[in-house]
């Protein structure tokens, strides 16, 4: 009885392993690779957009803190730099 039990466990593990290998093979075909690359490209693009947005917001905060947003202060800053 023990042998039948262990034999069935071995067969079940073998079936599961074959199915997983088949799924992995299917995913590694050209279409699967294309999907993976597209997903990665979308993630990188959304990260870059978030980074640009954060940089722009931080630049606005810094400009406001330094008083560089008003046209008069920008002209004064340029005059100071030229001297």
MODELLER restraints for C-alpha pairs under 7 A, 6 or more apart:
rsr = mdl.restraints
at = mdl.atoms
rsr.add(forms.Gaussian(group=physical.xy_distance, feature=features.Distance(at['CA:27:A'], at['CA:33:A']), mean=6.94, stdev=0.5))
rsr.add(forms.Gaussian(group=physical.xy_distance, feature=features.Distance(at['CA:63:A'], at['CA:69:A']), mean=5.88, stdev=0.5))
rsr.add(forms.Gaussian(group=physical.xy_distance, feature=features.Distance(at['CA:67:A'], at['CA:73:A']), mean=6.74, stdev=0.5))
rsr.add(forms.Gaussian(group=physical.xy_distance, feature=features.Distance(at['CA:68:A'], at['CA:74:A']), mean=5.61, stdev=0.5))
